[in-house]
Amino acid sequence: MNDELTMTIVDTRTPDPKRMLPGVTGDWEIIVGLEVHAQVTSNSKLFSGSSTRFGKAPNANVSLVDAAMPGMLPVINEECVKQAVRTGLGLKAQINKRSIFDRKNYFYPDLPQGYQISQYKDPIVGEGIITISLGPDKQGNFEDIEIGIERLHLEQDAGKSMHDQHPSMSFVDLNRSGVALMEIVSKPDMRSPDEAKAFLTKLRTIVRYLGTCDGNMDEGSMRADVNVSVRKPGGEFGTRCEIKNVNSIRFVGMAIESEARRQIDILEDGGEIDQETRLFDPVKGETRSMRSKEDAHDYRYFPDPDLLPLEFDDAFIAELAKDLPELPDDKKARFVNDFGLSIYDASVLVSDKAVSDYYEKLVGQGDAKVAANWVINDLLGALNKAGKGIDETPVSPEQLGAILSLIKEGVISGKIAKDLFEIVWNEGGDPKAIVEERGMKQVTDTGAIEKIVDEIIAANPEQAEKVKDKPSLAGWFVGQVMKASKGKANPQAVQALVKDKLGVTE
Amino acid sequence: MSVDTATVKRVAKLARIAVDDEAADRMTGELNAILGFVEMLGEVDVAGVEPMTSVMPMEMKKRHDNVTDGDKADDIVANAPETERNFFLVPKVVE
């Protein structure tokens, strides 16, 4: 998008062989930069009072301003400005108290103005940082990498064209026309598809925490242009290609992989890379050239005479900073320090604000680490299997909290807790009452357990005999007793009793 | 600053204005006359002067984030040469 702006590239990374792609002539380093378009969460558009709601009837969310009728003038939505500043603060970025709106001129049927109002030389947000975390590796370690943010600016979205409705005509819907976007441009600091995916994932997490963009890539609320080039390790930067409008994190990874491969093949055959715009085809898993016309990139930017400079003071920024929520990195550190969670568990929990909120409601009702395991393995596992989001969970934090309390108090065993979870998942209800009603309480009464142990030994005299030579067979008896008690016997008590009765000493 | 005929044709093309060779030649002369006139401004020393963005010392007006417009698709497409179900219809454009 910013081809005419020259960006001074400072290589912040040390070439790392494990990220490189092998070629016939040796290893190649991949250089990736992203331009992410994130739709600003707001009720109305950037310069008009029409709605931003997704999925409305064709041209229902369109005012005369959005349709670029003659004489209409843009008036900026203050909330969109605040959202951009909040995002900038979340990216630890320079906030520019004075920024300028420019016209970016090009013709396309979904752009009724004939230009997009954007920001060019003076964006609202300058340089910032996103820390991505890669891993865990085989030793369980994470690698944190700082990826530079070049800028963030506000601009208008275009409308939507549909080409498959008619043999000779395209259908244009301007509902999205004029919706506020944040274009967030990274520095070319990424060196692998995984890093790019981690960057996009992290950026999405941050804007979701901030509430500045819903991050919904299916609905087009977030999409990425991916700049890819390759070079010999540590050498001069190569010529880059821009892959437009990639709309899923997985596709970003696939597009980089295939594009880097394509460029390496050309270079190793003695060819040259043409700087061009390409599209990723997810079906074929490869990129292809867009039939771009020459001059396509001559946008002839100039300051929009309809709009004054956007200016605000330090107090405006301070007010927004004051109400900023806890960000994922801070939350992760707090989970590790305060709850003793592993970095992995903390990372999983904070990756979705709703999940971390759910988890925090459990803390105090059971062991913090046990609670983390339940959320990550049982709850998220079950939700994933059912294709549900955390907001649709059939097991509320109160219910799971009650299950955790029952485990902590020794009322039920961990194994029974899994059954209880399933019952609550399917049928709902109060876990404590369910345990009472269905007799799921753990049997700690030694007399009752002893009775079962005696019965099992009496029913299996041959096995009992063998234990004398092979003490490890005692485990088989423990299993049988647990089975006979339908999992309700306290496992430690069973073990002790079995060993005692069979005369196993170790 | 001056322009040649090729530049005039290119600018016309970018602006989607049809200009034939004869008109381009004529416009090259006209544009160069205009550019020459404007060039006089170059004589003013503007070192250290911020570009003026408005003749009035005023702040940009801002709106509150309320939905106050829309729901008039019939009006929006009323003047379009071709429509269907309130979509604009344009000759097929596929990239």
Interface residues (C-beta under 8 A of the other chain):
Chain A: S42 N43 S44 S48 G49 S50 S51 A57 P58 N59 A60 N61 V62 S63 L64 V65 A67 V75 I76 N77 E78 E79 C80 V81 I100 N105 F107 Y108 P109 S161 M162 H163 Q165 H166 S168 M169 S170 F171 V172 D173 L174 L279 M290 R291 D295 D298 R300 P303 L307 L308 P309 L310 E311
Chain B: R10 K13 L14 R16 P51 T53 S54 M58 E59 M60 K61 K62 R63 H64 D65 N66 V67 T68 D69 G70 D71 K72 A73 I76 V77 E82 E84 R85 N86 F87 F88 L89 V90 P91 K92 V93 V94 E95
